């Protein structure tokens, strides 16, 4: 890892996450960076590119959630400081990885970096995913009552993580497959899911 790149990102990029919703704060980007670097060891991938792509992947949330992946790519392309460490081709690879990380994207990531980043962003911890779903709902739908948040949580989990959901896993070396099965079992058991929801909702509200 290039020390000056790491210093720049820690000082100028990671602090941006302090202003996002609870599900996308500093702990999230640090987790994605760590998981991305771990997954990269299975491939001939440049850890500096992985590090940068992971650090920038959600910076576009400053523009809005729906287009945040595309905005993140543009933030990468426009950051002249990155040219101290990367060629134009490498910067484009970083930008594309940021654009391709979003789980709802219909197409496959364009490079191994995009696949690694997409997988790293999907570190599946069932209780943490439920917590992040609740956190996002509280931040973006404050007008909802408890039952409204419950219905939104169930709908999101079904749409993304349940059997037939849009989440796709890209890296076979990732431990996500087993964790996804655990989460799907919870989603299928509405009584267990409601118990977990009620506990986390009371903590987060």
LOGUTOR-695260 format. One line per 8 residues: number of its first residue (from 1); their letters; for each residue x, y, z of C-alpha. Coordinates in Angstrom, 1 decimal, always signed. Each point is the difference from the previous one (the first is absolute). Example, Ala and Ser with C-alpha at 12.3 -4.5 7.8 and 13.67 -1.06 7.14 Angstrom:
REM LOGUTOR-695260
1> as> +12.3 -4.5 +7.8; +1.4 +3.4 -0.7;
This chain:
REM LOGUTOR-695260
1> xxxxxxxx> +0.0 +0.0 +0.0; +1.3 +3.4 -1.0; +0.4 +2.0 +3.3; -0.7 +3.4 -1.6; -3.2 -1.4 -1.6; -1.2 -1.4 +3.3; +0.7 +3.2 +1.8; -1.9 +2.0 -2.6;
9> xxxxxxxx> -3.0 -2.3 +0.1; -0.1 -0.1 +3.8; +0.2 +3.8 +0.2; -2.2 +1.1 -2.9; -2.3 -2.9 -1.2; -1.0 -2.2 +3.0; -1.1 +3.0 +2.1; -2.8 +0.7 -2.6;
17> xxxxxxxx> -1.8 -3.1 +1.3; -0.4 +1.7 +3.4; -2.8 +2.0 -1.6; -2.0 -2.9 -1.5; -2.8 -2.0 +1.5; +0.9 -2.5 +2.8; +0.1 -2.9 -2.5; +2.7 +1.7 -2.0;
25> xxxxxxxx> +2.3 +1.5 +2.6; +3.7 -0.4 +0.5; -0.3 -3.5 +1.4; -1.7 -1.1 -3.2; +2.7 +1.3 -2.4; +2.8 -1.4 +2.3; -1.7 -3.4 -0.1; -0.3 +0.1 -3.8;
33> xxxxxxxx> +3.7 +1.0 -0.3; +1.1 -2.9 +2.3; -2.2 -2.6 -1.7; +1.1 +1.2 -3.5; +3.7 -0.3 +0.9; -0.6 -3.4 +1.4; -1.9 -1.3 -3.1; +2.6 +1.5 -2.2;
41> xxxxxxxx> +2.6 -2.4 +1.3; -1.7 -2.8 -2.0; +0.7 +1.9 -3.3; +2.8 +1.9 -1.8; -1.6 +3.3 +1.0; +1.8 +3.2 +0.9; -0.8 +0.7 +3.7; +0.4 +3.8 -0.6;
49> xxxxxxxx> -2.8 -0.1 -2.6; -2.2 -2.1 +2.3; +0.7 +2.4 +2.9; -0.9 +3.1 -2.0; -3.1 -1.6 -1.6; -1.3 -1.1 +3.4; +0.8 +3.4 +1.6; -2.0 +1.9 -2.7;
57> xxxxxxxx> -2.8 -2.5 -0.6; -2.7 +1.8 +1.9; +1.3 +3.6 -0.1; -2.8 +0.7 -2.6; -2.6 -0.2 +2.9; +0.7 +3.7 +0.3; -2.0 +0.4 -3.2; -2.8 -2.5 +0.7;
65> xxxxxxxx> -0.5 -3.8 +0.6; -1.6 -0.9 -3.3; +3.0 +1.2 -2.1; +2.7 -0.2 +2.6; +2.0 -2.7 -1.8; +0.2 +2.1 -3.1; +0.8 +3.1 +1.9; +2.7 -1.9 +1.8;
73> xxxxxxxx> +1.6 -0.8 -3.3; -0.1 +3.6 -1.1; +1.6 +1.1 +3.3; +2.9 -2.4 -0.7; +0.5 +1.3 -3.5; +0.0 +3.6 +1.1; +2.4 -0.4 +2.9; +3.2 +1.3 -1.4;
81> xxxxxxxx> +1.9 -1.1 +3.1; -0.4 -3.6 -1.0; +2.3 +0.6 -3.0; +2.9 +0.1 +2.4; -0.3 -3.8 +0.4; -2.0 -1.3 -2.9; +0.0 +0.2 -3.8; -3.1 +1.1 -1.9;
89> xxxxxxxx> -0.8 -3.6 -0.8; +0.2 -1.0 +3.7; -2.2 +2.9 +1.0; -2.6 -1.1 -2.5; +0.2 -3.5 +1.5; -0.5 +1.4 +3.5; -3.0 +2.1 -1.3; -1.6 -2.9 -1.7;
97> xxxxxxxx> +0.4 -2.2 +3.1; -1.8 +2.7 +2.0; -2.7 +0.1 -2.6; -0.4 -3.7 -0.1; -0.2 -0.8 +3.7; -3.7 +0.6 +0.5; -1.9 -3.1 +0.7; -3.0 +1.0 -2.2;
105> xxxxxxxx> +2.1 +0.4 -3.1; -1.3 -2.4 -2.6; +3.3 -0.6 -1.8; +3.2 -1.7 +1.2; +2.8 +2.2 +1.2; +2.4 +0.8 -2.8; +3.2 -1.1 +1.7; +1.4 -2.1 +2.8;
113> xxxxxxxx> +0.2 +3.2 +2.0; -3.7 +0.6 -0.4; -0.8 -3.6 +1.0; +2.2 +0.2 +3.1; -1.5 +3.4 +1.1; -3.5 -1.2 -0.6; +0.6 -3.1 +2.1; +1.8 +2.0 +2.7;
121> xxxxxxxx> -3.0 +2.3 +0.3; -2.2 -3.0 +0.5; +1.7 -1.3 +3.2; -3.1 -1.9 +1.3; -0.5 +0.1 +3.7; -3.8 -0.7 +0.4; -0.5 +2.1 +3.1; +2.1 +2.9 -1.4;
129> xxxxxxxx> -1.9 +0.0 -3.3; -3.3 +0.2 +1.9; +1.5 +2.8 +2.2; +1.2 +1.9 -3.1; -3.4 -0.3 -1.6; -1.7 +1.4 +3.1; +2.6 +2.8 +0.2; -0.6 +1.0 -3.6;
137> xxxxxxxx> -3.8 +0.0 +0.6; +0.3 +2.2 +3.1; +2.2 +2.4 -1.8; -2.0 +0.3 -3.2; -3.6 -0.7 +1.0; -0.3 +1.6 +3.5; -3.8 +0.5 -0.5; -0.6 -3.8 +0.2;
145> xxxxxxxx> -1.3 -1.6 +3.1; +1.4 -3.3 +1.3; -2.2 -2.2 -2.2; +1.0 +2.1 -3.0; +3.6 -0.6 +0.7; -0.7 -3.7 +0.5; -1.7 -0.3 -3.4; +2.7 +1.9 -1.7;
153> xxxxxxxx> +2.7 -2.2 +1.6; -1.7 -3.2 -1.1; -0.6 +1.3 -3.5; +3.7 +1.0 -0.4; +1.3 -3.3 +1.4; -2.3 -2.0 -2.3; +0.8 +2.0 -3.1; +3.8 -0.1 +0.5;
161> xxxxxxxx> +1.0 -3.0 +2.1; -2.7 -2.6 -0.1; -0.1 -2.9 -2.6; -0.4 +1.7 -3.3; +1.2 +3.3 +1.3; +2.2 +2.3 -2.1; +3.2 -0.5 +2.1; +2.6 -1.9 -1.9;
169> xxxxxxxx> +3.3 -1.3 +1.3; +3.1 +0.3 -2.2; +3.0 -1.5 +1.9; -0.1 -3.7 +0.8; +2.7 +0.5 +2.7; -2.3 +2.2 +2.0; -1.7 -1.3 +3.1; -3.2 +1.8 -1.0;
177> xxxxxxxx> -1.7 -3.1 -1.4; -0.5 -1.7 +3.3; -0.9 +3.3 +1.7; -2.6 +0.6 -2.7; -1.7 -3.3 +0.8; -0.1 +0.9 +3.7; -1.6 +3.3 -0.9; -2.5 -1.6 -2.3;
185> xxxxxxxx> -1.1 -2.4 +2.8; -0.7 +3.0 +2.2; -1.9 +1.8 -2.7; -2.1 -3.1 -0.5; -0.8 -0.2 +3.7; -2.2 +3.1 +0.6; -0.2 -0.6 +3.7; +3.8 -0.1 +0.4;
193> xxxxxxxx> +0.4 +3.0 -2.3; -2.6 +2.0 +1.9; +1.8 -0.7 +3.3; +3.3 +1.1 -1.4; -1.6 +3.1 -1.6; -1.7 +1.1 +3.3; +3.3 -0.3 +1.9; +2.1 +1.9 -2.5;
201> xxxxx> -2.8 +2.6 -0.6; -0.2 +0.8 +3.7; +3.8 +0.4 +0.1; +0.1 +2.3 -3.1; -3.0 +2.2 +0.5;
